[in-house]
Amino acid sequence: MSTTADLVLALKKELKAAQMTYADLAQAIGMAESSVKRMLASGDMSLSRVDEICRALRLDFAELSRRVADTQPLLREMTQDQERAVVADKKLLLVAICVLSQWTVEQMTAQYRLSEADCVKYLAQLDRIGIIELRPLNRYRLKLAKTFRWRPHGPVMNYFREHALLDYFAGGFDGAGEGVMLVHGSVSRTLAPAFLERLQRVAQDFAQQHQTDQKLGEKDREGYTLVLAMRSWEFEAFTQLRR
């Protein structure tokens, strides 16, 4: 959510772009020029004053807030508490996964036993958690970076390991566009990070393609789950046979 300081900084840029002087603004809102300068310099003012300045600049307050929100840093990882809140409710987790795929409320209600009221309730929860910014007409802005990942040992990945990992790998991986590869080898410790970086690029490519293909019709898209992993590991049954 945008802070007042962020809004004031944006207002100063808009003031400059409109070529309006402090004196002009002071006259428009009925304040002394010196007071306006101090107020903008400190970044401390009420939201009603921000709205008043917006009107003087012929700006829509809601639009300014959206612009500021769009410039905020995106999350690459959630906190433990944020993830814990997400997995506390299965339906909330489902909606969280849906918003990661940029689904609309209409798509969620069409695919799952969720009412519009359910979706709005869970979107509001995700807004409070900090995953999205809920906007009018049940639209939202995702506040997660393209490089976002669940915490490796966080609540969501632990939930996946406990409840979904066996189900995922029990699949045949023989459908169109499916596959599973198990490769073992010993490589230089100095080169191992380079392979992990390649895996991260594949994940980013997948995320980018997902964004690009949102303009396609639903009949031309299919839901896939990509799992990439690399670690120093040996099957426990083999470890027990070591000398």
Rosetta constraint file for C-alpha pairs under 8 A:
AtomPair CA 1 CA 69 HARMONIC 6.50 0.50
AtomPair CA 1 CA 133 HARMONIC 7.29 0.50
AtomPair CA 2 CA 6 HARMONIC 6.14 0.50
AtomPair CA 2 CA 7 HARMONIC 6.92 0.50
AtomPair CA 2 CA 65 HARMONIC 6.72 0.50
AtomPair CA 2 CA 68 HARMONIC 6.46 0.50
AtomPair CA 2 CA 69 HARMONIC 5.63 0.50
AtomPair CA 2 CA 72 HARMONIC 7.90 0.50
AtomPair CA 3 CA 7 HARMONIC 6.49 0.50
AtomPair CA 4 CA 8 HARMONIC 6.15 0.50
AtomPair CA 4 CA 43 HARMONIC 7.17 0.50
AtomPair CA 4 CA 44 HARMONIC 7.01 0.50
AtomPair CA 4 CA 45 HARMONIC 7.20 0.50
AtomPair CA 4 CA 46 HARMONIC 7.68 0.50
AtomPair CA 4 CA 47 HARMONIC 7.14 0.50
AtomPair CA 5 CA 9 HARMONIC 6.20 0.50
AtomPair CA 5 CA 43 HARMONIC 4.96 0.50
AtomPair CA 5 CA 44 HARMONIC 6.60 0.50
AtomPair CA 6 CA 10 HARMONIC 6.30 0.50
AtomPair CA 6 CA 68 HARMONIC 6.77 0.50
AtomPair CA 7 CA 11 HARMONIC 6.14 0.50
AtomPair CA 7 CA 50 HARMONIC 7.60 0.50
AtomPair CA 7 CA 64 HARMONIC 7.49 0.50
AtomPair CA 7 CA 65 HARMONIC 6.89 0.50
AtomPair CA 7 CA 68 HARMONIC 6.66 0.50
AtomPair CA 8 CA 12 HARMONIC 6.27 0.50
AtomPair CA 8 CA 40 HARMONIC 6.55 0.50
AtomPair CA 8 CA 43 HARMONIC 5.58 0.50
AtomPair CA 8 CA 44 HARMONIC 7.85 0.50
AtomPair CA 8 CA 50 HARMONIC 7.28 0.50
AtomPair CA 9 CA 13 HARMONIC 6.56 0.50
AtomPair CA 9 CA 40 HARMONIC 7.97 0.50
AtomPair CA 9 CA 43 HARMONIC 7.21 0.50
AtomPair CA 10 CA 14 HARMONIC 6.27 0.50
AtomPair CA 10 CA 64 HARMONIC 7.68 0.50
AtomPair CA 10 CA 68 HARMONIC 6.93 0.50
AtomPair CA 11 CA 15 HARMONIC 5.99 0.50
AtomPair CA 11 CA 53 HARMONIC 7.89 0.50
AtomPair CA 11 CA 54 HARMONIC 7.60 0.50
AtomPair CA 12 CA 16 HARMONIC 6.30 0.50
AtomPair CA 12 CA 40 HARMONIC 7.29 0.50
AtomPair CA 13 CA 17 HARMONIC 6.16 0.50
AtomPair CA 14 CA 18 HARMONIC 6.04 0.50
AtomPair CA 14 CA 57 HARMONIC 7.68 0.50
AtomPair CA 15 CA 19 HARMONIC 6.25 0.50
AtomPair CA 15 CA 20 HARMONIC 5.54 0.50
AtomPair CA 15 CA 21 HARMONIC 7.40 0.50
AtomPair CA 15 CA 57 HARMONIC 7.13 0.50
AtomPair CA 16 CA 20 HARMONIC 6.32 0.50
AtomPair CA 16 CA 21 HARMONIC 7.75 0.50
AtomPair CA 18 CA 57 HARMONIC 7.48 0.50
AtomPair CA 20 CA 24 HARMONIC 5.98 0.50
AtomPair CA 20 CA 25 HARMONIC 6.76 0.50
AtomPair CA 21 CA 25 HARMONIC 6.35 0.50
AtomPair CA 22 CA 26 HARMONIC 5.95 0.50
AtomPair CA 22 CA 33 HARMONIC 6.02 0.50
AtomPair CA 22 CA 36 HARMONIC 6.77 0.50
AtomPair CA 22 CA 37 HARMONIC 6.79 0.50
AtomPair CA 23 CA 27 HARMONIC 6.20 0.50
AtomPair CA 23 CA 33 HARMONIC 5.31 0.50
AtomPair CA 24 CA 28 HARMONIC 6.24 0.50
AtomPair CA 25 CA 29 HARMONIC 6.29 0.50
AtomPair CA 25 CA 33 HARMONIC 7.86 0.50
AtomPair CA 25 CA 36 HARMONIC 7.77 0.50
AtomPair CA 25 CA 53 HARMONIC 7.61 0.50
AtomPair CA 25 CA 56 HARMONIC 7.05 0.50
AtomPair CA 26 CA 30 HARMONIC 5.74 0.50
AtomPair CA 26 CA 31 HARMONIC 4.84 0.50
AtomPair CA 26 CA 32 HARMONIC 5.71 0.50
AtomPair CA 26 CA 33 HARMONIC 5.11 0.50
AtomPair CA 26 CA 36 HARMONIC 6.13 0.50
AtomPair CA 27 CA 31 HARMONIC 6.39 0.50
AtomPair CA 27 CA 32 HARMONIC 7.59 0.50
AtomPair CA 27 CA 33 HARMONIC 7.82 0.50
AtomPair CA 28 CA 56 HARMONIC 6.13 0.50
AtomPair CA 29 CA 52 HARMONIC 7.03 0.50
AtomPair CA 29 CA 53 HARMONIC 7.01 0.50
AtomPair CA 29 CA 56 HARMONIC 7.04 0.50
AtomPair CA 31 CA 35 HARMONIC 6.66 0.50
AtomPair CA 31 CA 36 HARMONIC 6.73 0.50
AtomPair CA 32 CA 36 HARMONIC 6.42 0.50
AtomPair CA 33 CA 37 HARMONIC 6.27 0.50
AtomPair CA 34 CA 38 HARMONIC 6.29 0.50
AtomPair CA 35 CA 39 HARMONIC 6.05 0.50
AtomPair CA 36 CA 40 HARMONIC 6.16 0.50
AtomPair CA 37 CA 41 HARMONIC 5.97 0.50
AtomPair CA 38 CA 42 HARMONIC 6.07 0.50
AtomPair CA 39 CA 43 HARMONIC 6.11 0.50
AtomPair CA 39 CA 44 HARMONIC 6.14 0.50
AtomPair CA 39 CA 45 HARMONIC 6.59 0.50
AtomPair CA 40 CA 44 HARMONIC 7.24 0.50
AtomPair CA 45 CA 49 HARMONIC 6.30 0.50
AtomPair CA 45 CA 50 HARMONIC 6.96 0.50
AtomPair CA 46 CA 50 HARMONIC 6.42 0.50
AtomPair CA 47 CA 51 HARMONIC 6.13 0.50
AtomPair CA 48 CA 52 HARMONIC 6.19 0.50
AtomPair CA 49 CA 53 HARMONIC 6.25 0.50
AtomPair CA 50 CA 54 HARMONIC 6.19 0.50
AtomPair CA 50 CA 61 HARMONIC 7.88 0.50
AtomPair CA 51 CA 55 HARMONIC 6.33 0.50
AtomPair CA 51 CA 61 HARMONIC 5.84 0.50
AtomPair CA 52 CA 56 HARMONIC 6.43 0.50
AtomPair CA 53 CA 57 HARMONIC 6.21 0.50
AtomPair CA 54 CA 58 HARMONIC 5.86 0.50
AtomPair CA 54 CA 59 HARMONIC 4.75 0.50
AtomPair CA 54 CA 60 HARMONIC 6.39 0.50
AtomPair CA 54 CA 61 HARMONIC 6.06 0.50
AtomPair CA 55 CA 59 HARMONIC 5.75 0.50
AtomPair CA 55 CA 60 HARMONIC 7.19 0.50
AtomPair CA 59 CA 63 HARMONIC 7.59 0.50
AtomPair CA 59 CA 64 HARMONIC 7.12 0.50
AtomPair CA 60 CA 64 HARMONIC 6.22 0.50
AtomPair CA 61 CA 65 HARMONIC 6.19 0.50
AtomPair CA 62 CA 66 HARMONIC 6.25 0.50
AtomPair CA 63 CA 67 HARMONIC 6.21 0.50
AtomPair CA 64 CA 68 HARMONIC 6.23 0.50
AtomPair CA 65 CA 69 HARMONIC 6.09 0.50
AtomPair CA 66 CA 70 HARMONIC 6.11 0.50
AtomPair CA 67 CA 71 HARMONIC 6.70 0.50
AtomPair CA 68 CA 72 HARMONIC 6.80 0.50
AtomPair CA 74 CA 143 HARMONIC 5.20 0.50
AtomPair CA 74 CA 144 HARMONIC 4.97 0.50
AtomPair CA 74 CA 145 HARMONIC 4.92 0.50
AtomPair CA 75 CA 143 HARMONIC 6.22 0.50
AtomPair CA 75 CA 144 HARMONIC 4.56 0.50
AtomPair CA 75 CA 145 HARMONIC 5.44 0.50
AtomPair CA 75 CA 148 HARMONIC 6.69 0.50
AtomPair CA 76 CA 144 HARMONIC 6.11 0.50
AtomPair CA 76 CA 145 HARMONIC 5.28 0.50
AtomPair CA 76 CA 146 HARMONIC 7.65 0.50
AtomPair CA 76 CA 147 HARMONIC 5.90 0.50
AtomPair CA 76 CA 148 HARMONIC 4.08 0.50
AtomPair CA 76 CA 149 HARMONIC 6.41 0.50
AtomPair CA 77 CA 144 HARMONIC 7.80 0.50
AtomPair CA 77 CA 148 HARMONIC 5.66 0.50
AtomPair CA 77 CA 149 HARMONIC 5.75 0.50
AtomPair CA 77 CA 150 HARMONIC 6.16 0.50
AtomPair CA 77 CA 151 HARMONIC 6.49 0.50
AtomPair CA 78 CA 82 HARMONIC 5.94 0.50
AtomPair CA 78 CA 83 HARMONIC 6.38 0.50
AtomPair CA 78 CA 150 HARMONIC 7.02 0.50
AtomPair CA 78 CA 151 HARMONIC 7.10 0.50
AtomPair CA 79 CA 83 HARMONIC 6.36 0.50
AtomPair CA 80 CA 84 HARMONIC 5.99 0.50
AtomPair CA 80 CA 151 HARMONIC 7.89 0.50
AtomPair CA 80 CA 154 HARMONIC 6.19 0.50
AtomPair CA 80 CA 155 HARMONIC 6.89 0.50
AtomPair CA 81 CA 85 HARMONIC 6.15 0.50
AtomPair CA 82 CA 86 HARMONIC 6.43 0.50
AtomPair CA 82 CA 129 HARMONIC 5.91 0.50
AtomPair CA 82 CA 130 HARMONIC 7.75 0.50
AtomPair CA 83 CA 87 HARMONIC 6.42 0.50
AtomPair CA 83 CA 154 HARMONIC 7.04 0.50
AtomPair CA 83 CA 155 HARMONIC 5.72 0.50
AtomPair CA 83 CA 156 HARMONIC 6.01 0.50
AtomPair CA 84 CA 88 HARMONIC 6.18 0.50
AtomPair CA 84 CA 155 HARMONIC 5.47 0.50
AtomPair CA 84 CA 156 HARMONIC 7.29 0.50
AtomPair CA 85 CA 89 HARMONIC 7.69 0.50
AtomPair CA 85 CA 129 HARMONIC 7.55 0.50
AtomPair CA 86 CA 92 HARMONIC 6.09 0.50
AtomPair CA 86 CA 93 HARMONIC 5.36 0.50
AtomPair CA 86 CA 96 HARMONIC 7.31 0.50
AtomPair CA 86 CA 126 HARMONIC 7.91 0.50
AtomPair CA 86 CA 156 HARMONIC 7.74 0.50
AtomPair CA 87 CA 92 HARMONIC 7.25 0.50
AtomPair CA 87 CA 93 HARMONIC 5.56 0.50
AtomPair CA 87 CA 155 HARMONIC 6.96 0.50
AtomPair CA 87 CA 156 HARMONIC 6.27 0.50
AtomPair CA 87 CA 159 HARMONIC 7.44 0.50
AtomPair CA 88 CA 92 HARMONIC 7.75 0.50
AtomPair CA 88 CA 93 HARMONIC 7.84 0.50
AtomPair CA 89 CA 93 HARMONIC 6.26 0.50
AtomPair CA 90 CA 94 HARMONIC 6.18 0.50
AtomPair CA 91 CA 95 HARMONIC 6.25 0.50
AtomPair CA 91 CA 122 HARMONIC 7.88 0.50
AtomPair CA 92 CA 96 HARMONIC 6.07 0.50
AtomPair CA 92 CA 122 HARMONIC 5.70 0.50
AtomPair CA 93 CA 97 HARMONIC 6.23 0.50
AtomPair CA 94 CA 98 HARMONIC 6.24 0.50
AtomPair CA 95 CA 99 HARMONIC 6.18 0.50
AtomPair CA 95 CA 108 HARMONIC 7.70 0.50
AtomPair CA 95 CA 119 HARMONIC 7.19 0.50
AtomPair CA 95 CA 122 HARMONIC 6.81 0.50
AtomPair CA 95 CA 123 HARMONIC 7.41 0.50
AtomPair CA 96 CA 100 HARMONIC 6.31 0.50
AtomPair CA 96 CA 126 HARMONIC 7.22 0.50
AtomPair CA 97 CA 101 HARMONIC 6.61 0.50
AtomPair CA 98 CA 102 HARMONIC 6.35 0.50
AtomPair CA 98 CA 103 HARMONIC 5.41 0.50
AtomPair CA 98 CA 108 HARMONIC 7.24 0.50
AtomPair CA 99 CA 103 HARMONIC 5.42 0.50
AtomPair CA 99 CA 104 HARMONIC 7.70 0.50
AtomPair CA 99 CA 142 HARMONIC 7.28 0.50
AtomPair CA 100 CA 142 HARMONIC 7.43 0.50
AtomPair CA 101 CA 210 HARMONIC 7.48 0.50
AtomPair CA 102 CA 142 HARMONIC 7.81 0.50
AtomPair CA 103 CA 107 HARMONIC 5.98 0.50
AtomPair CA 103 CA 108 HARMONIC 6.66 0.50
AtomPair CA 104 CA 108 HARMONIC 6.42 0.50
AtomPair CA 104 CA 139 HARMONIC 7.32 0.50
AtomPair CA 105 CA 109 HARMONIC 6.23 0.50
AtomPair CA 105 CA 116 HARMONIC 6.78 0.50
AtomPair CA 105 CA 119 HARMONIC 6.40 0.50
AtomPair CA 105 CA 120 HARMONIC 7.85 0.50
AtomPair CA 105 CA 138 HARMONIC 7.08 0.50
AtomPair CA 105 CA 139 HARMONIC 7.99 0.50
AtomPair CA 106 CA 110 HARMONIC 6.13 0.50
AtomPair CA 106 CA 116 HARMONIC 7.77 0.50
AtomPair CA 107 CA 111 HARMONIC 6.21 0.50
AtomPair CA 108 CA 112 HARMONIC 5.88 0.50
AtomPair CA 108 CA 114 HARMONIC 7.03 0.50
AtomPair CA 108 CA 119 HARMONIC 7.62 0.50
AtomPair CA 109 CA 113 HARMONIC 6.46 0.50
AtomPair CA 109 CA 114 HARMONIC 5.14 0.50
AtomPair CA 109 CA 115 HARMONIC 5.85 0.50
AtomPair CA 109 CA 116 HARMONIC 6.50 0.50
AtomPair CA 109 CA 119 HARMONIC 7.72 0.50
AtomPair CA 114 CA 118 HARMONIC 5.80 0.50
AtomPair CA 114 CA 119 HARMONIC 6.59 0.50
AtomPair CA 115 CA 119 HARMONIC 6.38 0.50
AtomPair CA 116 CA 120 HARMONIC 6.19 0.50
AtomPair CA 117 CA 121 HARMONIC 6.10 0.50
AtomPair CA 118 CA 122 HARMONIC 6.26 0.50
AtomPair CA 119 CA 123 HARMONIC 5.96 0.50
AtomPair CA 120 CA 124 HARMONIC 6.09 0.50
AtomPair CA 120 CA 138 HARMONIC 6.71 0.50
AtomPair CA 121 CA 125 HARMONIC 6.43 0.50
AtomPair CA 122 CA 126 HARMONIC 6.23 0.50
AtomPair CA 123 CA 127 HARMONIC 6.13 0.50
AtomPair CA 123 CA 132 HARMONIC 7.75 0.50
AtomPair CA 123 CA 134 HARMONIC 6.91 0.50
AtomPair CA 124 CA 128 HARMONIC 6.33 0.50
AtomPair CA 124 CA 134 HARMONIC 6.72 0.50
AtomPair CA 125 CA 129 HARMONIC 6.15 0.50
AtomPair CA 126 CA 130 HARMONIC 6.10 0.50
AtomPair CA 126 CA 131 HARMONIC 5.43 0.50
AtomPair CA 126 CA 132 HARMONIC 5.95 0.50
AtomPair CA 127 CA 131 HARMONIC 5.92 0.50
AtomPair CA 127 CA 132 HARMONIC 4.86 0.50
AtomPair CA 127 CA 133 HARMONIC 5.26 0.50
AtomPair CA 127 CA 134 HARMONIC 5.85 0.50
AtomPair CA 130 CA 143 HARMONIC 7.25 0.50
AtomPair CA 131 CA 142 HARMONIC 6.38 0.50
AtomPair CA 131 CA 143 HARMONIC 5.40 0.50
AtomPair CA 131 CA 144 HARMONIC 6.56 0.50
AtomPair CA 132 CA 140 HARMONIC 6.24 0.50
AtomPair CA 132 CA 141 HARMONIC 5.44 0.50
AtomPair CA 132 CA 142 HARMONIC 4.52 0.50
AtomPair CA 132 CA 143 HARMONIC 5.09 0.50
AtomPair CA 132 CA 144 HARMONIC 7.78 0.50
AtomPair CA 133 CA 140 HARMONIC 5.41 0.50
AtomPair CA 133 CA 141 HARMONIC 5.06 0.50
AtomPair CA 133 CA 142 HARMONIC 6.55 0.50
AtomPair CA 133 CA 143 HARMONIC 6.92 0.50
AtomPair CA 134 CA 138 HARMONIC 6.83 0.50
AtomPair CA 134 CA 139 HARMONIC 6.22 0.50
AtomPair CA 134 CA 140 HARMONIC 4.38 0.50
AtomPair CA 134 CA 141 HARMONIC 6.59 0.50
AtomPair CA 135 CA 139 HARMONIC 5.04 0.50
AtomPair CA 135 CA 140 HARMONIC 5.02 0.50
AtomPair CA 135 CA 141 HARMONIC 7.41 0.50
AtomPair CA 136 CA 140 HARMONIC 7.94 0.50
AtomPair CA 144 CA 148 HARMONIC 6.01 0.50
AtomPair CA 146 CA 204 HARMONIC 6.62 0.50
AtomPair CA 146 CA 207 HARMONIC 6.59 0.50
AtomPair CA 146 CA 208 HARMONIC 7.45 0.50
AtomPair CA 147 CA 204 HARMONIC 6.33 0.50
AtomPair CA 150 CA 154 HARMONIC 7.04 0.50
AtomPair CA 150 CA 156 HARMONIC 6.64 0.50
AtomPair CA 150 CA 157 HARMONIC 6.55 0.50
AtomPair CA 151 CA 155 HARMONIC 7.71 0.50
AtomPair CA 151 CA 156 HARMONIC 7.44 0.50
AtomPair CA 151 CA 157 HARMONIC 6.80 0.50
AtomPair CA 152 CA 157 HARMONIC 6.25 0.50
AtomPair CA 153 CA 157 HARMONIC 6.17 0.50
AtomPair CA 153 CA 158 HARMONIC 6.31 0.50
AtomPair CA 154 CA 158 HARMONIC 6.10 0.50
AtomPair CA 155 CA 159 HARMONIC 6.01 0.50
AtomPair CA 156 CA 160 HARMONIC 6.19 0.50
AtomPair CA 157 CA 161 HARMONIC 6.12 0.50
AtomPair CA 158 CA 162 HARMONIC 6.14 0.50
AtomPair CA 159 CA 163 HARMONIC 5.84 0.50
AtomPair CA 159 CA 164 HARMONIC 7.51 0.50
AtomPair CA 160 CA 164 HARMONIC 4.86 0.50
AtomPair CA 160 CA 165 HARMONIC 5.87 0.50
AtomPair CA 161 CA 165 HARMONIC 4.96 0.50
AtomPair CA 161 CA 166 HARMONIC 7.83 0.50
AtomPair CA 163 CA 167 HARMONIC 7.78 0.50
AtomPair CA 164 CA 168 HARMONIC 6.02 0.50
AtomPair CA 165 CA 169 HARMONIC 6.35 0.50
AtomPair CA 166 CA 170 HARMONIC 5.87 0.50
AtomPair CA 167 CA 171 HARMONIC 7.06 0.50
AtomPair CA 173 CA 178 HARMONIC 5.06 0.50
AtomPair CA 173 CA 179 HARMONIC 4.79 0.50
AtomPair CA 173 CA 180 HARMONIC 6.18 0.50
AtomPair CA 174 CA 178 HARMONIC 5.80 0.50
AtomPair CA 174 CA 179 HARMONIC 6.27 0.50
AtomPair CA 175 CA 179 HARMONIC 7.78 0.50
AtomPair CA 187 CA 191 HARMONIC 6.97 0.50
AtomPair CA 187 CA 192 HARMONIC 6.82 0.50
AtomPair CA 188 CA 192 HARMONIC 6.41 0.50
AtomPair CA 189 CA 193 HARMONIC 7.75 0.50
AtomPair CA 191 CA 195 HARMONIC 6.88 0.50
AtomPair CA 192 CA 196 HARMONIC 6.54 0.50
AtomPair CA 193 CA 197 HARMONIC 6.18 0.50
AtomPair CA 194 CA 198 HARMONIC 6.43 0.50
AtomPair CA 195 CA 199 HARMONIC 6.44 0.50
AtomPair CA 196 CA 200 HARMONIC 6.30 0.50
AtomPair CA 196 CA 230 HARMONIC 6.85 0.50
AtomPair CA 197 CA 201 HARMONIC 6.29 0.50
AtomPair CA 198 CA 202 HARMONIC 6.33 0.50
AtomPair CA 199 CA 203 HARMONIC 6.34 0.50
AtomPair CA 199 CA 228 HARMONIC 6.64 0.50
AtomPair CA 199 CA 229 HARMONIC 7.79 0.50
AtomPair CA 200 CA 204 HARMONIC 6.25 0.50
AtomPair CA 201 CA 205 HARMONIC 6.05 0.50
AtomPair CA 202 CA 206 HARMONIC 6.16 0.50
AtomPair CA 203 CA 207 HARMONIC 6.26 0.50
AtomPair CA 203 CA 226 HARMONIC 7.69 0.50
AtomPair CA 203 CA 228 HARMONIC 7.63 0.50
AtomPair CA 204 CA 208 HARMONIC 6.05 0.50
AtomPair CA 205 CA 209 HARMONIC 6.05 0.50
AtomPair CA 206 CA 210 HARMONIC 6.19 0.50
AtomPair CA 207 CA 211 HARMONIC 6.47 0.50
AtomPair CA 208 CA 212 HARMONIC 6.28 0.50
AtomPair CA 209 CA 213 HARMONIC 6.03 0.50
AtomPair CA 210 CA 214 HARMONIC 6.51 0.50
AtomPair CA 213 CA 221 HARMONIC 7.62 0.50
AtomPair CA 216 CA 220 HARMONIC 6.30 0.50
AtomPair CA 216 CA 221 HARMONIC 7.05 0.50
AtomPair CA 217 CA 221 HARMONIC 6.88 0.50
AtomPair CA 218 CA 222 HARMONIC 7.69 0.50
AtomPair CA 234 CA 238 HARMONIC 6.77 0.50
AtomPair CA 234 CA 239 HARMONIC 6.49 0.50
AtomPair CA 235 CA 239 HARMONIC 6.41 0.50
AtomPair CA 236 CA 240 HARMONIC 6.28 0.50
AtomPair CA 237 CA 241 HARMONIC 6.86 0.50
AtomPair CA 238 CA 242 HARMONIC 6.79 0.50
